[in-house]
Amino acid sequence: MRTRLVNHGADPVATASSDLARALLEAVESVGPYQRAYPLLLETPPDMETVRIEDLVRSDALRAYAVRAVAEWSHHPMDEDPRAAVSRLARRYLGSVVTAVLAPLAHGVGIVIDTGRVRAIVQHDLPQGIVLGTHEALLCRERPASWPIAGIEVATLDELRDRVFGALLAHCAWVFDRIVAAIKVSPQLLWSTAAEQVDVLYDNAADGPAAAVFARATADRDRLLLAETVPGVAGPNPLRDLLYWEAAAEGPEAGHVYHVRRVCCANFVVPGRTQGYCRNCDLITPAQRLEMWNEWRESVRVRGRVN
């Protein structure tokens, strides 16, 4: 491995960190408006609420944050099903982690999640965004980085993927083990949410400003969702076969393919949640899913125009 350095006539460490920070910001923005809710930072900002991931998944803290996660849906959040509450919390955290890893990877920037350095950014009572606490990136000539940044060069794209995916999935497994120990939620529910967030990122990016970049990276998505085994976890791929796909036959989204979860996220059990079932839920009809997907995709486009 070689370290590729960029010399801008300034402190090389500070410059490399600044270049990487800007690259990660642009990587997230390139996905489209939906992912902008998940800021990706290298240092803890003084004006944001953050929590170490080790602290977030402690039993007492997890229950407290889970209550906050459904507070907008319920006048009595402490009385709601804790499985639904932690499911919503996990969805936002996984959206943050998936964005932090897969958006840069599409641009040729490998981020290796270090569980001991990760902090979740808390926004609107939910973990939405990540502080990585690292200043290193992996680079590979098979997928040149979209920006001139310094990093550790690896030999092949397969090696880049394996190192990035291995750390991501090991991190997810570690988090899920602690969630399940604290609140008796199904591991398949959690892994289904991880798979969902992977597919949502690429689906949204197809309409984003860097659609061509993410199109070349569809093998990343396929490796995570379809391969029999993946790095970072022992045994079969825990993301495989948790989603299935169906195509819109008519209407403004005709031909577009949508994923459906096989395992419900359980958020529908909170009475105050006006949405009820999710747009990707197997418990509703294909027609209902299509209508909800169409509404969501249009809302994303509107946010894009506003921004």
C-alpha positions as a Markdown table, in Angstrom:
| # | Residue | x | y | z |
|---|---|---|---|---|
| 1 | Met | 0.0 | 0.0 | 0.0 |
| 2 | Arg | 1.1 | 3.5 | -0.7 |
| 3 | Thr | 0.0 | 6.8 | 0.7 |
| 4 | Arg | -1.0 | 9.3 | -1.9 |
| 5 | Leu | -0.4 | 12.9 | -0.7 |
| 6 | Val | -1.5 | 16.2 | -2.1 |
| 7 | Asn | 0.8 | 19.1 | -1.5 |
| 8 | His | -1.0 | 22.5 | -1.3 |
| 9 | Gly | 1.9 | 24.3 | 0.4 |
| 10 | Ala | 0.3 | 24.1 | 3.8 |
| 11 | Asp | 0.4 | 21.8 | 6.8 |
| 12 | Pro | -0.1 | 18.4 | 5.0 |
| 13 | Val | -2.1 | 16.8 | 7.8 |
| 14 | Ala | -4.4 | 19.8 | 8.2 |
| 15 | Thr | -4.8 | 20.1 | 4.5 |
| 16 | Ala | -5.6 | 16.4 | 4.0 |
| 17 | Ser | -8.2 | 16.6 | 6.7 |
| 18 | Ser | -9.8 | 19.7 | 5.2 |
| 19 | Asp | -9.8 | 18.1 | 1.7 |
| 20 | Leu | -11.4 | 14.9 | 3.0 |
| 21 | Ala | -14.0 | 16.8 | 5.0 |
| 22 | Arg | -15.1 | 18.8 | 1.9 |
| 23 | Ala | -15.1 | 15.6 | -0.2 |
| 24 | Leu | -17.4 | 13.8 | 2.3 |
| 25 | Leu | -19.7 | 16.8 | 2.4 |
| 26 | Glu | -20.0 | 16.8 | -1.4 |
| 27 | Ala | -20.4 | 13.0 | -1.5 |
| 28 | Val | -23.5 | 13.2 | 0.7 |
| 29 | Glu | -24.9 | 16.1 | -1.2 |
| 30 | Ser | -24.4 | 14.2 | -4.5 |
| 31 | Val | -26.9 | 11.6 | -3.4 |
| 32 | Gly | -29.8 | 14.0 | -3.5 |
| 33 | Pro | -32.0 | 16.0 | -1.1 |
| 34 | Tyr | -33.1 | 13.0 | 1.0 |
| 35 | Gln | -29.6 | 12.2 | 2.2 |
| 36 | Arg | -28.8 | 15.7 | 3.2 |
| 37 | Ala | -30.6 | 15.0 | 6.4 |
| 38 | Tyr | -27.6 | 12.9 | 7.3 |
| 39 | Pro | -24.6 | 15.1 | 7.8 |
| 40 | Leu | -21.2 | 13.4 | 7.7 |
| 41 | Leu | -18.4 | 15.1 | 9.7 |
| 42 | Leu | -14.9 | 14.3 | 10.8 |
| 43 | Glu | -14.9 | 16.3 | 14.1 |
| 44 | Thr | -17.6 | 16.8 | 16.7 |
| 45 | Pro | -19.3 | 20.2 | 16.1 |
| 46 | Pro | -19.7 | 22.3 | 19.3 |
| 47 | Asp | -23.3 | 23.4 | 18.4 |
| 48 | Met | -24.8 | 19.9 | 17.8 |
| 49 | Glu | -26.0 | 17.2 | 20.2 |
| 50 | Thr | -23.9 | 14.1 | 19.7 |
| 51 | Val | -23.5 | 10.8 | 21.5 |
| 52 | Arg | -20.9 | 8.1 | 21.3 |
| 53 | Ile | -22.3 | 5.0 | 19.7 |
| 54 | Glu | -21.1 | 2.9 | 22.7 |
| 55 | Asp | -23.2 | 5.2 | 25.0 |
| 56 | Leu | -26.2 | 5.2 | 22.6 |
| 57 | Val | -26.6 | 1.4 | 22.8 |
| 58 | Arg | -26.3 | 1.2 | 26.6 |
| 59 | Ser | -29.6 | -0.2 | 27.8 |
| 60 | Asp | -30.7 | 2.9 | 29.8 |
| 61 | Ala | -29.6 | 5.3 | 27.1 |
| 62 | Leu | -31.1 | 3.3 | 24.3 |
| 63 | Arg | -34.5 | 3.2 | 26.0 |
| 64 | Ala | -34.3 | 7.0 | 26.7 |
| 65 | Tyr | -33.5 | 7.7 | 23.0 |
| 66 | Ala | -36.1 | 5.3 | 21.8 |
| 67 | Val | -38.7 | 7.2 | 23.8 |
| 68 | Arg | -37.6 | 10.4 | 22.1 |
| 69 | Ala | -37.8 | 8.7 | 18.7 |
| 70 | Val | -41.6 | 8.3 | 19.0 |
| 71 | Ala | -42.3 | 11.5 | 21.0 |
| 72 | Glu | -43.8 | 13.2 | 17.9 |
| 73 | Trp | -46.2 | 10.3 | 17.3 |
| 74 | Ser | -47.5 | 9.9 | 20.8 |
| 75 | His | -48.6 | 11.9 | 23.9 |
| 76 | His | -47.4 | 9.0 | 26.0 |
| 77 | Pro | -44.2 | 7.8 | 24.3 |
| 78 | Met | -43.0 | 5.9 | 27.4 |
| 79 | Asp | -46.0 | 3.7 | 27.1 |
| 80 | Glu | -45.5 | 2.8 | 23.4 |
| 81 | Asp | -44.1 | -0.5 | 22.2 |
| 82 | Pro | -40.3 | -0.2 | 22.7 |
| 83 | Arg | -39.7 | -2.4 | 19.6 |
| 84 | Ala | -41.3 | 0.2 | 17.3 |
| 85 | Ala | -39.5 | 3.0 | 19.1 |
| 86 | Val | -36.0 | 1.4 | 18.7 |
| 87 | Ser | -36.9 | 0.4 | 15.1 |
| 88 | Arg | -37.4 | 4.0 | 14.2 |
| 89 | Leu | -34.2 | 5.0 | 16.0 |
| 90 | Ala | -32.3 | 2.3 | 14.2 |
| 91 | Arg | -33.7 | 3.3 | 10.8 |
| 92 | Arg | -32.3 | 6.9 | 11.2 |
| 93 | Tyr | -29.0 | 5.6 | 12.6 |
| 94 | Leu | -28.6 | 3.1 | 9.7 |
| 95 | Gly | -29.5 | 5.8 | 7.2 |
| 96 | Ser | -26.6 | 7.9 | 8.7 |
| 97 | Val | -24.1 | 5.0 | 8.6 |
| 98 | Val | -25.0 | 3.8 | 5.2 |
| 99 | Thr | -24.8 | 7.3 | 3.8 |
| 100 | Ala | -21.4 | 7.9 | 5.5 |
| 101 | Val | -19.9 | 4.8 | 3.9 |
| 102 | Leu | -21.6 | 4.1 | 0.5 |
| 103 | Ala | -21.9 | 7.7 | -0.8 |
| 104 | Pro | -18.1 | 8.3 | -0.6 |
| 105 | Leu | -17.3 | 4.8 | -1.9 |
| 106 | Ala | -19.3 | 5.5 | -5.1 |
| 107 | His | -16.9 | 8.4 | -5.5 |
| 108 | Gly | -13.8 | 6.3 | -4.9 |
| 109 | Val | -13.3 | 7.3 | -1.3 |
| 110 | Gly | -13.2 | 4.4 | 1.1 |
| 111 | Ile | -14.3 | 5.1 | 4.7 |
| 112 | Val | -13.5 | 2.4 | 7.3 |
| 113 | Ile | -15.9 | 2.8 | 10.2 |
| 114 | Asp | -14.1 | 2.6 | 13.6 |
| 115 | Thr | -16.8 | 1.9 | 16.2 |
| 116 | Gly | -14.7 | 3.3 | 19.0 |
| 117 | Arg | -14.6 | 6.7 | 17.2 |
| 118 | Val | -18.1 | 7.0 | 15.9 |
| 119 | Arg | -20.6 | 9.6 | 17.3 |
| 120 | Ala | -24.2 | 9.9 | 16.3 |
| 121 | Ile | -25.5 | 13.5 | 15.6 |
| 122 | Val | -28.9 | 13.9 | 17.3 |
| 123 | Gln | -31.4 | 16.0 | 15.4 |
| 124 | His | -35.1 | 16.3 | 16.1 |
| 125 | Asp | -34.7 | 13.6 | 18.8 |
| 126 | Leu | -33.3 | 11.1 | 16.3 |
| 127 | Pro | -29.7 | 10.0 | 15.4 |
| 128 | Gln | -29.4 | 11.7 | 12.0 |
| 129 | Gly | -25.8 | 12.1 | 10.9 |
| 130 | Ile | -22.4 | 10.8 | 11.9 |
| 131 | Val | -19.1 | 12.1 | 13.2 |
| 132 | Leu | -16.5 | 9.7 | 12.1 |
| 133 | Gly | -13.6 | 10.8 | 14.3 |
| 134 | Thr | -11.1 | 9.7 | 11.6 |
| 135 | His | -9.1 | 11.5 | 9.0 |
| 136 | Glu | -8.1 | 8.6 | 6.8 |
| 137 | Ala | -9.5 | 7.4 | 3.5 |
| 138 | Leu | -8.7 | 4.5 | 1.3 |
| 139 | Leu | -8.1 | 5.1 | -2.4 |
| 140 | Cys | -7.9 | 2.8 | -5.5 |
| 141 | Arg | -6.8 | 3.5 | -9.0 |
| 142 | Glu | -9.6 | 1.2 | -10.4 |
| 143 | Arg | -12.1 | 3.8 | -9.1 |
| 144 | Pro | -10.3 | 7.2 | -9.0 |
| 145 | Ala | -11.6 | 9.5 | -6.4 |
| 146 | Ser | -13.9 | 12.3 | -7.5 |
| 147 | Trp | -11.7 | 14.9 | -5.7 |
| 148 | Pro | -7.9 | 15.3 | -5.2 |
| 149 | Ile | -7.5 | 14.0 | -1.7 |
| 150 | Ala | -4.8 | 12.2 | 0.2 |
| 151 | Gly | -5.3 | 8.7 | 1.3 |
| 152 | Ile | -4.0 | 5.1 | 1.7 |
| 153 | Glu | -3.9 | 3.4 | -1.7 |
| 154 | Val | -5.1 | -0.2 | -1.9 |
| 155 | Ala | -4.3 | -2.5 | -4.8 |
| 156 | Thr | -7.8 | -3.4 | -6.2 |
| 157 | Leu | -11.4 | -2.3 | -6.1 |
| 158 | Asp | -12.3 | -5.7 | -4.5 |
| 159 | Glu | -9.9 | -5.0 | -1.7 |
| 160 | Leu | -11.4 | -1.5 | -1.3 |
| 161 | Arg | -14.9 | -2.9 | -1.1 |
| 162 | Asp | -14.0 | -5.7 | 1.3 |
| 163 | Arg | -12.3 | -3.4 | 3.8 |
| 164 | Val | -15.1 | -0.8 | 3.7 |
| 165 | Phe | -17.9 | -3.4 | 3.8 |
| 166 | Gly | -16.2 | -5.5 | 6.4 |
| 167 | Ala | -16.0 | -2.6 | 8.8 |
| 168 | Leu | -19.5 | -1.4 | 8.0 |
| 169 | Leu | -21.1 | -4.8 | 8.6 |
| 170 | Ala | -19.1 | -5.6 | 11.6 |
| 171 | His | -20.2 | -2.3 | 13.1 |
| 172 | Cys | -23.8 | -3.0 | 12.3 |
| 173 | Ala | -23.5 | -6.5 | 13.9 |
| 174 | Trp | -22.0 | -5.0 | 17.0 |
| 175 | Val | -24.7 | -2.4 | 17.3 |
| 176 | Phe | -27.5 | -4.9 | 16.7 |
| 177 | Asp | -26.2 | -7.3 | 19.3 |
| 178 | Arg | -26.4 | -4.6 | 21.9 |
| 179 | Ile | -29.9 | -3.4 | 20.8 |
| 180 | Val | -31.3 | -6.9 | 21.0 |
| 181 | Ala | -29.7 | -7.4 | 24.4 |
| 182 | Ala | -31.5 | -4.3 | 25.7 |
| 183 | Ile | -34.8 | -4.5 | 23.8 |
| 184 | Lys | -36.2 | -7.7 | 22.5 |
| 185 | Val | -36.5 | -6.8 | 18.9 |
| 186 | Ser | -35.9 | -9.2 | 16.0 |
| 187 | Pro | -32.4 | -9.2 | 14.5 |
| 188 | Gln | -34.0 | -9.7 | 11.1 |
| 189 | Leu | -36.0 | -6.5 | 11.6 |
| 190 | Leu | -32.7 | -4.6 | 12.2 |
| 191 | Trp | -30.9 | -6.2 | 9.3 |
| 192 | Ser | -33.9 | -5.6 | 7.1 |
| 193 | Thr | -33.7 | -1.9 | 7.9 |
| 194 | Ala | -30.0 | -2.0 | 7.0 |
| 195 | Ala | -30.8 | -3.6 | 3.6 |
| 196 | Glu | -33.6 | -1.0 | 3.1 |
| 197 | Gln | -31.2 | 1.9 | 3.7 |
| 198 | Val | -28.7 | 0.5 | 1.3 |
| 199 | Asp | -31.3 | 0.2 | -1.5 |
| 200 | Val | -32.9 | 3.6 | -0.7 |
| 201 | Leu | -29.5 | 5.3 | -1.1 |
| 202 | Tyr | -28.9 | 4.0 | -4.6 |
| 203 | Asp | -32.5 | 4.4 | -5.6 |
| 204 | Asn | -32.5 | 8.1 | -4.6 |
| 205 | Ala | -29.0 | 8.7 | -6.1 |
| 206 | Ala | -30.4 | 7.6 | -9.5 |
| 207 | Asp | -32.3 | 10.9 | -9.6 |
| 208 | Gly | -29.5 | 12.9 | -7.9 |
| 209 | Pro | -26.8 | 15.2 | -9.3 |
| 210 | Ala | -24.3 | 12.4 | -9.5 |
| 211 | Ala | -26.4 | 9.7 | -11.1 |
| 212 | Ala | -23.6 | 8.5 | -13.4 |
| 213 | Val | -21.2 | 8.1 | -10.4 |
| 214 | Phe | -23.7 | 5.9 | -8.6 |
| 215 | Ala | -24.6 | 3.9 | -11.7 |
| 216 | Arg | -21.0 | 2.8 | -12.0 |
| 217 | Ala | -21.2 | 1.7 | -8.4 |
| 218 | Thr | -24.2 | -0.6 | -8.6 |
| 219 | Ala | -21.8 | -3.5 | -8.1 |
| 220 | Asp | -21.3 | -2.2 | -4.5 |
| 221 | Arg | -25.1 | -2.4 | -3.9 |
| 222 | Asp | -25.3 | -5.9 | -5.5 |
| 223 | Arg | -22.3 | -7.1 | -3.4 |
| 224 | Leu | -24.1 | -6.1 | -0.2 |
| 225 | Leu | -27.6 | -7.2 | -0.9 |
| 226 | Leu | -27.2 | -10.2 | -3.2 |
| 227 | Ala | -23.9 | -12.0 | -2.4 |
| 228 | Glu | -24.1 | -15.2 | -0.4 |
| 229 | Thr | -21.4 | -14.1 | 2.0 |
| 230 | Val | -20.0 | -10.7 | 2.9 |
| 231 | Pro | -16.9 | -9.5 | 4.9 |
| 232 | Gly | -17.4 | -8.5 | 8.5 |
| 233 | Val | -19.9 | -11.1 | 9.6 |
| 234 | Ala | -19.6 | -14.9 | 9.9 |
| 235 | Gly | -21.9 | -17.2 | 8.0 |
| 236 | Pro | -24.4 | -16.3 | 5.3 |
| 237 | Asn | -24.9 | -12.6 | 4.2 |
| 238 | Pro | -27.4 | -11.2 | 6.8 |
| 239 | Leu | -28.7 | -8.7 | 4.2 |
| 240 | Arg | -29.6 | -11.2 | 1.6 |
| 241 | Asp | -33.2 | -12.1 | 0.8 |
| 242 | Leu | -34.6 | -9.5 | 3.2 |
| 243 | Leu | -35.9 | -7.4 | 0.3 |
| 244 | Tyr | -37.7 | -8.2 | -2.9 |
| 245 | Trp | -38.5 | -5.9 | -5.8 |
| 246 | Glu | -41.5 | -5.0 | -7.9 |
| 247 | Ala | -41.9 | -2.6 | -10.9 |
| 248 | Ala | -44.5 | 0.1 | -11.5 |
| 249 | Ala | -46.6 | -1.0 | -14.4 |
| 250 | Glu | -48.1 | 2.4 | -15.2 |
| 251 | Gly | -48.2 | 6.0 | -14.2 |
| 252 | Pro | -45.5 | 8.6 | -13.9 |
| 253 | Glu | -43.0 | 6.0 | -12.4 |
| 254 | Ala | -43.8 | 3.3 | -15.0 |
| 255 | Gly | -40.9 | 0.9 | -15.1 |
| 256 | His | -39.3 | 2.1 | -11.9 |
| 257 | Val | -38.3 | -0.8 | -9.6 |
| 258 | Tyr | -39.1 | -0.5 | -5.9 |
| 259 | His | -37.9 | -2.7 | -3.0 |
| 260 | Val | -40.3 | -4.3 | -0.5 |
| 261 | Arg | -39.3 | -5.4 | 3.0 |
| 262 | Arg | -40.1 | -9.0 | 4.0 |
| 263 | Val | -39.9 | -8.1 | 7.7 |
| 264 | Cys | -42.1 | -5.2 | 8.9 |
| 265 | Cys | -40.4 | -2.4 | 10.8 |
| 266 | Ala | -43.3 | -2.5 | 13.4 |
| 267 | Asn | -43.7 | 1.3 | 13.4 |
| 268 | Phe | -47.4 | 1.0 | 12.5 |
| 269 | Val | -48.2 | -0.2 | 16.0 |
| 270 | Val | -47.7 | 3.4 | 17.4 |
| 271 | Pro | -51.3 | 4.8 | 17.2 |
| 272 | Gly | -50.2 | 8.4 | 16.6 |
| 273 | Arg | -48.2 | 7.6 | 13.5 |
| 274 | Thr | -50.5 | 9.1 | 10.8 |
| 275 | Gln | -48.7 | 7.3 | 7.9 |
| 276 | Gly | -49.5 | 3.8 | 9.3 |
| 277 | Tyr | -47.6 | 1.3 | 7.1 |
| 278 | Cys | -44.5 | 2.3 | 5.3 |
| 279 | Arg | -44.3 | 2.5 | 1.5 |
| 280 | Asn | -42.1 | -0.6 | 1.3 |
| 281 | Cys | -44.1 | -2.8 | 3.6 |
| 282 | Asp | -45.2 | -6.3 | 2.6 |
| 283 | Leu | -48.4 | -6.0 | 4.7 |
| 284 | Ile | -50.0 | -3.6 | 2.2 |
| 285 | Thr | -51.0 | -4.1 | -1.4 |
| 286 | Pro | -48.8 | -3.4 | -4.4 |
| 287 | Ala | -51.1 | -0.6 | -5.4 |
| 288 | Gln | -50.8 | 1.0 | -2.0 |
| 289 | Arg | -47.0 | 0.7 | -2.1 |
| 290 | Leu | -46.9 | 2.3 | -5.6 |
| 291 | Glu | -49.0 | 5.2 | -4.5 |
| 292 | Met | -46.9 | 5.8 | -1.5 |
| 293 | Trp | -43.6 | 5.4 | -3.4 |
| 294 | Asn | -44.8 | 7.9 | -6.0 |
| 295 | Glu | -45.7 | 10.5 | -3.3 |
| 296 | Trp | -42.4 | 10.0 | -1.6 |
| 297 | Arg | -40.3 | 10.4 | -4.8 |
| 298 | Glu | -42.2 | 13.5 | -5.7 |
| 299 | Ser | -41.6 | 15.0 | -2.3 |
| 300 | Val | -37.8 | 14.3 | -2.7 |
| 301 | Arg | -37.9 | 16.1 | -6.1 |
| 302 | Val | -39.7 | 19.0 | -4.5 |
| 303 | Arg | -37.1 | 19.3 | -1.8 |
| 304 | Gly | -34.4 | 19.1 | -4.4 |
| 305 | Arg | -35.9 | 22.1 | -6.3 |
| 306 | Val | -36.3 | 24.0 | -3.1 |
| 307 | Asn | -32.7 | 23.4 | -2.2 |
